[in-house]
Amino acid sequence: MSMYKIAVVGDKDSILGFKALGVTTYPVTDEKEAIGALREIERDNVAVVCITEAVAEQIEEKVVELQRKPLPAVVLIPNNKGTLGLGMRLIKRNAEKAIGADILFGKEGS
């Protein structure tokens, strides 16, 4: 039986702590490296990939493409400088799509 993995993609300073937890880390410095990391993650047995919001913003099309697949689950996380709000917007959008209403902020879906 194969085990699924967890991976984290982002700048080195933001993801270094995950390595101590046994998470596979992919430190990237530009869009090309980030897309290469996600391609490698798709080939591996990865169930969850955390991507820093700053990196996700640079490769938004690839992130959206990855989110359409059953695995890996994509989770956007803030980097060491703080959040850009992308993760919360993604959760809000997915909740609205699933139930047709904004349960997080109390407005009807758009």
RODO-2510 file (C-alpha; in nm, 4 decimals, decimal comma):
residues 110
     n   res          X          Y          Z
     1     m     0,0000     0,0000     0,0000
     2     s     0,1435     0,3348    -0,1025
     3     m     0,1363     0,6345     0,1275
     4     y     0,0273     0,9757     0,0130
     5     k     0,2573     1,2703     0,0710
     6     i     0,2162     1,6338     0,1622
     7     a     0,4175     1,8959    -0,0243
     8     v     0,4782     2,2678     0,0187
     9     v     0,5801     2,5101    -0,2578
    10     g     0,7070     2,8601    -0,1861
    11     d     1,0062     3,0758    -0,1143
    12     k     1,2745     2,9104     0,0979
    13     d     1,2257     3,1291     0,4054
    14     s     0,8509     3,0622     0,4165
    15     i     0,8585     2,6838     0,3800
    16     l     1,1752     2,5829     0,5646
    17     g     0,9878     2,4962     0,8865
    18     f     0,7715     2,2394     0,7059
    19     k     1,0795     2,0285     0,6303
    20     a     1,1258     1,9610     1,0033
    21     l     0,7757     1,8084     1,0049
    22     g     0,8640     1,5621     0,7304
    23     v     0,6798     1,7496     0,4580
    24     t     0,8374     1,7485     0,1116
    25     t     0,9412     2,1046     0,0345
    26     y     0,9891     2,2715    -0,3016
    27     p     1,1698     2,6029    -0,2564
    28     v     1,1196     2,8167    -0,5678
    29     t     1,2377     3,1583    -0,6760
    30     d     1,0415     3,2178    -0,9974
    31     e     0,7442     3,1066    -1,2066
    32     k     0,9425     2,8514    -1,4071
    33     e     1,0646     2,6720    -1,0932
    34     a     0,7147     2,6819    -0,9408
    35     i     0,5524     2,5257    -1,2471
    36     g     0,8278     2,2623    -1,2568
    37     a     0,7654     2,1820    -0,8898
    38     l     0,3915     2,1419    -0,9498
    39     r     0,4561     1,9105    -1,2450
    40     e     0,6788     1,6967    -1,0245
    41     i     0,4133     1,6968    -0,7512
    42     e     0,1534     1,5764    -1,0025
    43     r     0,3764     1,2777    -1,0896
    44     d     0,4419     1,1890    -0,7244
    45     n     0,1938     1,0418    -0,4796
    46     v     0,0995     1,3794    -0,3277
    47     a    -0,2432     1,4176    -0,1655
    48     v    -0,2096     1,7766    -0,0403
    49     v     0,0021     2,0598    -0,1749
    50     c     0,0330     2,3865     0,0143
    51     i     0,1393     2,6804    -0,2013
    52     t     0,2288     3,0203    -0,0663
    53     e    -0,0108     3,2871    -0,1859
    54     a     0,2735     3,4888    -0,3408
    55     v     0,3758     3,1933    -0,5598
    56     a     0,0146     3,1015    -0,6407
    57     e    -0,0463     3,4572    -0,7593
    58     q     0,2414     3,4231    -1,0089
    59     i     0,1191     3,0906    -1,1518
    60     e    -0,2554     3,1307    -1,1124
    61     e    -0,3478     2,9388    -1,4300
    62     k    -0,1492     2,6322    -1,3208
    63     v    -0,3015     2,6462    -0,9710
    64     v    -0,6556     2,6632    -1,1142
    65     e    -0,5753     2,3694    -1,3438
    66     l    -0,4469     2,1681    -1,0478
    67     q    -0,7557     2,2518    -0,8410
    68     r    -0,9787     2,0919    -1,1036
    69     k    -0,8184     1,7524    -1,0388
    70     p    -0,9191     1,5221    -0,7525
    71     l    -0,5624     1,5037    -0,6192
    72     p    -0,3696     1,6792    -0,4929
    73     a    -0,5858     1,9069    -0,2826
    74     v    -0,4499     2,2607    -0,3141
    75     v    -0,4250     2,4813    -0,0056
    76     l    -0,3015     2,8390    -0,0290
    77     i    -0,1030     2,9581     0,2704
    78     p     0,0494     3,2947     0,3610
    79     n     0,4237     3,3377     0,3287
    80     n     0,6511     3,4682     0,6029
    81     k     0,5547     3,8276     0,5147
    82     g     0,1820     3,7724     0,5718
    83     t    -0,1314     3,7012     0,3763
    84     l    -0,2489     3,8432     0,0453
    85     g    -0,6040     3,7218     0,1102
    86     l    -0,5986     3,4759    -0,1816
    87     g    -0,6588     3,1711     0,0359
    88     m    -0,9718     3,3182     0,1947
    89     r    -1,1043     3,4342    -0,1444
    90     l    -1,0572     3,0813    -0,2785
    91     i    -1,2429     2,9264     0,0155
    92     k    -1,5234     3,1825    -0,0236
    93     r    -1,5523     3,1183    -0,3987
    94     n    -1,5585     2,7393    -0,3531
    95     a    -1,8233     2,7632    -0,0797
    96     e    -2,0393     2,9863    -0,2976
    97     k    -2,0019     2,7469    -0,5900
    98     a    -2,0926     2,4458    -0,3751
    99     i    -2,3996     2,5873    -0,1989
   100     g    -2,4963     2,8962    -0,3964
   101     a    -2,4632     3,1423    -0,1085
   102     d    -2,1874     3,3197     0,0769
   103     i    -2,1907     3,1455     0,4148
   104     l    -1,8709     3,3189     0,5253
   105     f    -1,9842     3,6784     0,4862
   106     g    -2,3637     3,6412     0,4748
   107     k    -2,4362     3,7568     0,1189
   108     e    -2,6199     3,5745    -0,1570
   109     g    -2,4008     3,4215    -0,4288
   110     s    -2,3187     3,6350    -0,7295
***
